[in-house]
Amino acid sequence: MAAFRVAGYPALWLSGTAAGLERSATMVAIGWITLIATDSVLAVGAILAVRVLPALVFGIPLGGLVDRHDRRVTLILVNLVAMVPLLWAAVVAATGTLAVTQLIVLSLALGVVDTLQGTATQTYSFDLVGAAGATNAIALGNLGVFLAGSIGSIASGLALERLGVGAPFILAATMAAVAAVCLVAGGARARRERPEPHLVPSLSRSMTLLTRNRRVALIALVVVTTEILGFSSITVYPTFARDVLDSNAAGLGALMTARQIGAIAGLLVLARLGLGKSRGGRLILLATFAFGLGLTAFAASTSFALSLAVLVVVGAAMAGVDTLSQTLVQRNVDDAERGSAMGIWFFAIGFGPLGLVGLGAAATAFGAPAALAISGVLLASFALGLSRVRAIHELV
């Protein structure tokens, strides 16, 4: 909990936690509404892919942008702007005209918000605590996000069932406002937040960081692979809830909550362990392998209780990959390029649509259990293969 003793970090943590509730609420709502409207797992995957697409297109330039501006002010503005599409969706839903077309527009807008918000949050966190405390701060920040996510997933599912399709978006807009207010009230700025003007990399240099830094490229490969084979599993959770486990929107919320609870447990362990020299590579390999193994086990389960238990393991591994990659990608670049490094991280998760659409198509053709089992086996095999690469063990 050392990061909470740093001025400005508690406000950032509260802001990130509120933003996490906003994201989880909208993910559950958009996924379920799409499934009900289309009865297609492929359509769910496509809608979720649209939300990730802005990270691929804008991740690196937005990362460079974050290197040039006050990160705290950037976060305040982004959270306020996020309220606009969320309130629009609530109004459209209230009129009974919220269809797939509107969900695509909403997902695109939220995807841009997610990319800029995430890049600024993680780099500002690093600014506040420095390299030595980065793993602890990022793990605690992600812990807040997943803790809020467990609440947001259930709240969104219940709101859909009892209050209608517009309710989750009102909840999300409220949380975006709370996220902005927390940062305004917090007041403190990081001493290392703004590098000297002559040290700020040009946009063109930000765009080439991936090719100039082999360690960053290796971390990006891990992120791309886990996005395509692991995080894409969110596509099939709605159909698992309805068709495999014979549940409803509240059941989907419970599945997502189990994953969030696992993430919370994993992040608590990671926050306590931290990163020793050259330990980060081994930890991210272990998390990736466990991620793949957990998805394979979930695919084989037809018991709701067992599925919840397995998703706890999946959540812990998922959170580990996220936090370790976010920390390592910043620790392996100069201070002036950390925004660009996080931009590359978001660029890497921008490949997620390949997995979202691919898994959705495979689930449509062969069934969700078979498609997810194959993804899990491939992800675990990737981790085993990568363990033979010397450079992964040398990440600082």
C-alpha positions in Angstrom: 0.0 0.0 0.0 3.1 2.3 -0.2 1.7 4.2 -3.2 -1.2 5.6 -1.1 1.3 7.5 0.9 2.4 9.5 -2.2 0.6 12.9 -2.7 -1.9 12.7 -5.5 -2.0 8.9 -5.8 -5.2 8.4 -3.7 -7.1 10.8 -6.0 -5.8 9.0 -9.1 -6.7 5.6 -7.6 -10.3 6.7 -6.8 -10.6 8.2 -10.3 -9.3 5.0 -12.0 -11.6 2.9 -9.9 -14.7 5.0 -10.9 -13.6 4.7 -14.6 -13.2 0.9 -14.2 -16.8 0.7 -13.0 -17.9 2.7 -16.0 -16.1 0.4 -18.4 -17.3 -2.9 -16.9 -20.9 -1.6 -16.8 -20.8 -0.7 -20.5 -19.1 -3.9 -21.6 -21.7 -6.1 -19.9 -24.6 -3.9 -21.3 -23.3 -3.7 -24.9 -22.5 -7.4 -25.0 -25.9 -8.5 -23.7 -27.9 -6.0 -25.7 -26.1 -7.1 -28.9 -26.7 -10.8 -28.2 -30.4 -10.3 -27.6 -30.8 -8.1 -30.7 -28.9 -10.4 -33.1 -28.8 -13.8 -31.5 -25.2 -14.0 -32.9 -22.0 -14.6 -31.0 -20.2 -13.2 -34.1 -22.1 -10.0 -33.8 -21.1 -9.7 -30.1 -17.4 -10.2 -31.1 -17.7 -7.6 -33.8 -19.2 -5.0 -31.5 -16.6 -5.6 -28.9 -13.9 -5.5 -31.5 -15.1 -2.0 -32.6 -14.4 -0.7 -29.1 -10.8 -2.0 -29.2 -10.1 -0.8 -32.8 -9.2 2.8 -31.9 -6.3 1.5 -29.8 -4.8 0.0 -32.9 -5.3 3.1 -35.0 -4.7 5.8 -32.4 -2.7 4.1 -29.7 0.8 5.3 -30.6 0.0 8.9 -31.6 -2.2 9.3 -28.5 0.7 8.0 -26.4 2.9 10.7 -28.0 0.3 13.2 -27.2 0.2 12.2 -23.5 4.0 12.8 -23.4 3.4 16.5 -24.4 0.6 17.6 -22.0 -0.4 17.7 -18.4 -1.5 14.1 -17.7 -3.8 15.0 -14.8 -5.6 17.7 -16.8 -5.8 15.2 -19.8 -7.5 12.7 -17.5 -10.0 15.2 -16.2 -11.0 16.3 -19.7 -11.2 12.7 -21.0 -13.6 11.6 -18.2 -15.8 14.6 -18.8 -15.9 13.9 -22.6 -16.8 10.3 -21.9 -20.1 11.4 -20.4 -21.3 12.6 -23.8 -21.7 9.3 -25.7 -22.9 7.5 -22.5 -25.7 10.0 -21.9 -26.5 9.9 -25.6 -26.9 6.1 -25.4 -29.1 6.4 -22.4 -31.4 8.8 -24.2 -31.5 6.7 -27.4 -32.3 3.6 -25.2 -35.1 5.5 -23.5 -36.7 6.1 -26.9 -36.5 2.4 -27.7 -34.3 2.9 -30.8 -31.0 1.6 -29.5 -29.9 -0.7 -32.3 -26.7 -2.3 -33.5 -25.8 0.8 -35.5 -25.9 3.0 -32.5 -23.9 0.4 -30.5 -21.2 0.6 -33.1 -21.0 4.4 -32.8 -21.0 4.1 -29.0 -18.2 1.5 -29.0 -16.0 3.6 -31.3 -16.3 6.6 -29.1 -15.7 4.7 -25.9 -12.7 3.0 -27.6 -11.0 6.4 -28.1 -11.8 7.3 -24.5 -10.4 4.0 -23.2 -7.1 4.5 -25.1 -6.4 8.0 -24.0 -7.6 7.5 -20.5 -5.6 4.3 -20.0 -2.4 5.8 -21.4 -2.6 8.9 -19.3 -3.6 7.0 -16.1 -0.7 4.5 -16.2 2.0 7.1 -17.1 0.7 9.5 -14.5 0.8 6.8 -11.9 4.5 6.1 -12.8 5.1 9.9 -12.6 3.8 10.1 -9.1 5.7 7.1 -7.5 8.7 6.7 -9.8 10.3 3.5 -11.2 10.8 1.8 -7.8 7.2 2.0 -6.8 5.7 1.6 -10.3 4.7 -2.1 -10.0 3.0 -1.5 -6.6 1.2 1.6 -7.9 0.0 0.1 -11.2 -1.1 -3.2 -9.5 -3.0 -1.2 -6.9 -4.6 0.9 -9.6 -5.6 -2.1 -11.6 -6.9 -3.6 -8.3 -9.2 -0.7 -8.0 -10.4 -1.1 -11.5 -11.2 -4.8 -11.1 -12.8 -4.2 -7.7 -15.1 -1.7 -9.3 -15.5 -4.0 -12.2 -16.9 -6.7 -10.0 -19.5 -4.3 -8.8 -20.1 -2.8 -12.2 -20.7 -6.1 -13.9 -23.4 -7.2 -11.4 -24.9 -3.7 -11.2 -25.1 -3.6 -15.0 -26.7 -7.0 -15.3 -29.3 -6.3 -12.6 -30.0 -2.9 -14.1 -30.6 -4.5 -17.5 -33.0 -7.0 -16.0 -34.9 -4.6 -13.7 -34.6 -1.1 -15.0 -34.2 -1.4 -18.8 -31.4 -1.0 -21.4 -30.7 2.7 -20.6 -29.9 2.2 -16.9 -26.4 0.9 -17.3 -25.4 3.9 -19.4 -26.7 6.3 -16.9 -24.7 4.5 -14.2 -21.6 4.6 -16.4 -22.0 8.4 -17.1 -22.3 9.0 -13.4 -19.0 7.1 -12.8 -17.2 9.1 -15.5 -18.3 12.3 -13.7 -17.0 10.9 -10.4 -13.7 10.0 -12.0 -13.2 13.6 -13.1 -14.3 15.1 -9.8 -11.8 12.9 -7.9 -8.9 14.3 -9.9 -10.1 17.9 -9.6 -10.4 17.5 -5.8 -7.0 15.7 -5.5 -5.1 18.7 -6.7 -1.5 17.3 -6.5 0.7 17.0 -9.6 3.7 14.8 -10.0 7.1 16.4 -9.9 8.2 14.2 -12.9 5.1 14.7 -14.9 6.5 17.1 -17.5 9.9 16.5 -19.0 12.0 19.4 -20.3 10.8 20.5 -23.7 14.0 19.5 -25.5 13.6 15.9 -24.1 10.1 15.4 -25.4 10.3 13.1 -28.3 8.8 14.1 -31.7 5.7 12.4 -32.9 7.8 10.6 -35.6 10.2 9.3 -33.0 7.3 8.1 -30.8 6.0 6.2 -33.8 9.3 4.4 -34.2 9.8 3.3 -30.6 8.6 -0.2 -31.4 11.3 -0.7 -34.0 14.0 1.0 -32.0 13.6 -1.0 -28.7 13.6 -4.8 -28.9 12.4 -5.2 -25.3 9.4 -3.1 -26.0 8.7 -5.1 -29.1 8.9 -8.4 -27.1 6.5 -7.1 -24.5 4.2 -5.9 -27.4 4.3 -9.5 -28.8 3.1 -10.9 -25.5 0.3 -8.3 -25.3 -0.8 -9.0 -28.9 -0.9 -12.8 -28.4 -2.8 -12.6 -25.1 -5.3 -10.2 -26.6 -6.0 -12.4 -29.6 -6.1 -15.7 -27.8 -7.0 -14.8 -24.2 -8.8 -11.5 -23.7 -11.0 -12.3 -26.7 -12.8 -14.8 -24.5 -15.1 -12.0 -23.5 -16.9 -12.6 -26.8 -18.3 -16.0 -25.7 -19.2 -15.2 -22.1 -22.7 -14.1 -23.0 -23.4 -17.3 -25.0 -21.8 -19.5 -22.3 -24.1 -17.8 -19.7 -27.2 -18.4 -21.8 -26.6 -21.5 -23.9 -24.1 -23.6 -22.0 -24.8 -22.7 -18.4 -28.6 -22.0 -18.9 -28.5 -18.6 -17.1 -29.5 -15.0 -17.9 -28.1 -11.4 -17.8 -27.6 -11.6 -14.0 -25.7 -14.9 -14.5 -23.5 -13.2 -17.1 -22.8 -10.5 -14.5 -21.9 -13.2 -12.0 -19.4 -14.8 -14.4 -17.8 -11.4 -15.1 -17.7 -10.8 -11.3 -15.9 -14.1 -10.7 -13.2 -13.0 -13.2 -12.9 -9.7 -11.4 -12.6 -11.3 -8.0 -9.7 -13.4 -9.3 -8.1 -10.3 -10.7 -8.3 -8.6 -7.3 -6.6 -11.6 -5.6 -3.9 -11.7 -8.2 -3.2 -8.0 -8.0 -2.9 -8.1 -4.2 -0.2 -10.8 -4.5 1.6 -8.8 -7.3 1.4 -5.6 -5.4 3.1 -7.3 -2.4 5.7 -9.1 -4.5 6.7 -6.2 -6.8 9.4 -6.8 -9.4 12.9 -7.8 -8.6 15.6 -7.4 -11.2 14.9 -9.8 -14.2 11.9 -11.3 -12.5 9.2 -9.6 -14.5 9.8 -11.8 -17.6 9.3 -15.0 -15.7 6.2 -13.7 -14.0 4.6 -12.6 -17.2 5.3 -16.1 -18.7 3.7 -17.8 -15.7 0.6 -15.5 -15.9 0.3 -16.1 -19.7 0.5 -19.9 -19.2 -2.1 -19.9 -16.4 -4.4 -17.7 -18.6 -4.4 -20.3 -21.4 -4.8 -23.2 -19.0 -7.7 -21.5 -17.2 -9.6 -20.8 -20.4 -9.2 -24.4 -21.5 -10.7 -25.6 -18.2 -13.6 -23.0 -18.5 -14.4 -24.3 -22.0 -14.8 -27.8 -20.7 -17.1 -26.9 -17.8 -20.9 -27.3 -17.8 -21.4 -26.5 -14.1 -22.1 -22.9 -13.2 -20.3 -23.2 -9.8 -17.2 -24.8 -11.4 -17.2 -22.1 -14.1 -17.2 -19.4 -11.5 -14.3 -21.0 -9.7 -12.3 -21.4 -12.9 -12.9 -17.8 -13.9 -11.3 -16.7 -10.6 -8.1 -18.3 -11.8 -8.5 -16.7 -15.3 -9.1 -13.3 -13.7 -5.9 -13.6 -11.7 -3.8 -14.5 -14.7 -5.4 -11.9 -16.9 -4.7 -9.1 -14.3 -1.1 -10.4 -14.0 -0.5 -10.1 -17.7 -2.0 -6.6 -17.8 -0.1 -5.2 -14.9 3.2 -6.8 -15.7 3.1 -5.7 -19.3 2.1 -2.1 -18.3 5.0 -1.9 -15.8 7.6 -3.6 -17.9 6.9 -1.5 -21.1 7.6 1.7 -19.0 10.6 0.4 -17.1 12.4 -0.5 -20.4 12.3 3.0 -21.9 13.5 6.5 -21.1 11.3 8.7 -18.9 10.5 11.0 -21.8 9.0 8.1 -23.8 6.8 6.4 -21.3 3.7 7.9 -22.8 4.8 6.6 -26.2 5.5 3.2 -24.6 2.0 3.0 -23.2 0.7 4.1 -26.5 2.4 1.0 -28.0 0.8 -1.1 -25.3 -2.6 0.2 -26.4 -1.5 -0.3 -30.1 -0.9 -3.9 -29.1 -4.2 -4.5 -27.5 -5.7 -2.9 -30.7 -5.0 -6.3 -32.3 -7.7 -7.7 -30.0 -10.4 -7.4 -32.7 -8.7 -10.2 -34.6 -9.4 -12.4 -31.7 -12.8 -11.1 -30.9 -14.1 -11.6 -34.4 -12.1 -14.8 -35.0 -13.4 -16.4 -31.8 -16.9 -15.2 -32.5 -16.7 -16.8 -36.0 -15.2 -20.0 -34.7 -17.9 -20.2 -31.9 -20.6 -19.7 -34.5 -19.1 -22.5 -36.7 -18.0 -25.0 -34.2 -19.6 -24.0 -30.9 -18.3 -21.8 -28.1 -16.7 -24.5 -26.0 -14.6 -26.0 -28.8 -13.5 -22.5 -30.0 -12.5 -21.3 -26.6 -10.7 -24.6 -25.8 -8.5 -24.2 -28.9 -7.7 -20.6 -28.0 -6.7 -21.7 -24.5 -4.4 -24.4 -25.7 -2.7 -22.1 -28.2 -2.1 -19.5 -25.5 -0.6 -21.9 -23.1 1.6 -23.3 -25.9 2.8 -19.8 -26.8 3.9 -19.2 -23.2 5.9 -22.5 -23.2 7.5 -21.6 -26.5 8.4 -18.1 -25.3 10.1 -19.5 -22.2 12.9 -20.6 -24.5 13.6 -17.1 -25.6 16.5 -15.7 -23.5 15.4 -12.0 -23.8 12.1 -12.6 -22.0 14.1 -13.6 -18.9 16.2 -10.4 -19.1 13.4 -7.9 -18.9 14.0 -5.4 -16.0 
